[in-house]
Amino acid sequence: RTISDLQIAWALALKSEGIIRRVPHTSLLTSTDSTYPELAGSLAAIVGSLLTMLVTGMVAIPMGIFAAIFLEEFAPKNRLTQLIEVNINNLAAVSSLVLALLILPVVIIAARAALRAVPPSIRSGALAVGASRMQAVFHHVLPLAFPGMLTGAILGMARALGETAPLLLIGMVAFVAEVPSSTTDEATALPVLIYSWASNAERAWEPMTAAVIVILLALLVTMNVIVVMLRRKFERRW
């Protein structure tokens, strides 16, 4: 530890006399990483997590939605599509090496469930008035299923936010002292920061690690609350 027993005794004496007191450690949200626990913060990791989710969503969400539309509306029912569906369901429970591949099965399964929830009469009505199959899907079915797809996409992003193993495997463990300003800058993420701080031997890192875990949980809860609000706002009962 970096302080002596005498310094601890002075601090306890000053605390008992009311000269010093506990205050919120706001620098945890406004500072970046440091080799000293009292100066370290999680701002760079928070921004890095948001940028990581942005890139992950840009790759996985469009790919997952279009894959779900193809499998549910256009793909023939044969052994190949059955094999693809089995692999998608298996991948949904297995950690992948890349976050986009990790959440891709979640997005596909949620999007297909949203497409199945649209009544067949919508498709039949569109085809009856002369719409092509492509027009029926993209002009009538997709707008009605989009809220459910959005819900699955946000849940998938929340899962990516809490993943640590893929980030450790690709070498995202780094000391980042500056807040990243773009997706190409050096960055870290909250799960990696938690792993890094928890691995330090100095005891002062323990409360810092616990505080960052609370921040990560708050972000996950916020994303799940957004999902519930969107579901209640856009949900339709047929």
URHU-V654023 format. One line per field, one symbol per residue. phi: phi as a letter, one per 20 degrees, with the letter a starting at -180 (. if undefined). A space follows every 10 residues. Layout:
# URHU-V654023
phi: ???
This chain:
# URHU-V654023
phi: .eceffffff ffffffemfd bfcfefffed ddfbfdgfdf bdffffffff ffffffffee ffffffffff fedcffecff ffffffffff ffdcfeecff ffegffffff ffffffffgg ffffffffeo fffffffeec fgffefgfff ffffffffff fefdgffffe neebedecff dbfeffbccg ffffffffef ffffffffff ffffffffff ffffffffff fffdfcde
